[in-house]
Amino acid sequence: MSFIQPRRPNPIHILIPYSYAYDTPSLREATARIGFLGRVLATFRVERLVLYRDREGEEYRRHAHLVKEILDYLCTAPYLRKRLYRLKPSLRYAGLLPPLNIPTHPEVDDIKRVGTHYRQALVIAAGHTSVVDAGLRRDIRIPRRLAAGSRIIIKAEVGEARHRFQHIAGDSGEIYDGFTTAIMGSLQDILRDYQLRIATSRKGENIAKIIPELVRDIGNAQKTCIAFGAADRGLYEIVEETGGSMEKLFHKIVNTVPGQGVRTVRTEEALAYTLAIINIHLT
């Protein structure tokens, strides 16, 4: 039986700071933390991760590019990585990370099973028809003009005697195919694009008291973002440094770890707790 899971009908985007994992003492440990972040995002079918500028300095922007590079690598089907990524120091430990195992990253032998399968594919030649690599030990031809070098989703209908392949639009919602990662600017500028803006903070309202209202609002919003601070500085501190106001920027400010027994909660931990709570009520 193939593993099939559709996209969320109401997309959730996650906002975390450039400085995420910046203080980690080694590349290996940073890679492990970033990999765990990716697993959490994929587990709860997040659509997009946005890295926002929380500190000035080119070193923080370079670090944000490292986070993006490792997450993009994870979101690439294992059978396409050799085509798309050359050996480089920043990805030295990426091969040690557990795979995402999302629906479009199938196991090698999935294609042998009768039924419907989805695969991430790379367009390697384009003309009136397109040739794609879908990790099938042979290239396949799609009767559509697609952009060379683009990544697409292939739907495979596998029968006893015949296989049928077709291209499906990534925004169709038919299958969850991972998340994208973007590096953007200030939090204030990013938030303008969202109908529902949620902040997480230990100073926020206990999520248990507002979960029905929160779930209703997420269900009614076309696009929701949930913002997180850094381990050493919460969102209140980050926003106040720029002269902003949390109450003006966000519709909801919630505490998803009330009564925490540790001094600080890491960003990836807060992310996992928050999405787990929301997921129970949205699934």
Secondary structure, DSSP 8 states (H G I E B T S, - for coil): --------SS-EEEEEETTTTTT-SSHHHHHHHHHHHHHHHHHTT--EEEEE--S-SHHHHHHHHHHHHHHHHHTS-GGGHHHH----GGGTTGGGS-----TTS--GGGGGSSEEEEEEEEEEEESSSEEEE-SSSS-EEESS---TT-EEEEEEEE-SS-EEEEEE-TTSSSS----EEEE-S-HHHHHTT-SEEEEEEEEEEEHHHHHHHHHHHHHH-SSEEEE---SSS-HHHHHHHTT--HHHH-SEEEESSTT-SSS---HHHHHHHHHHHHHHHH-
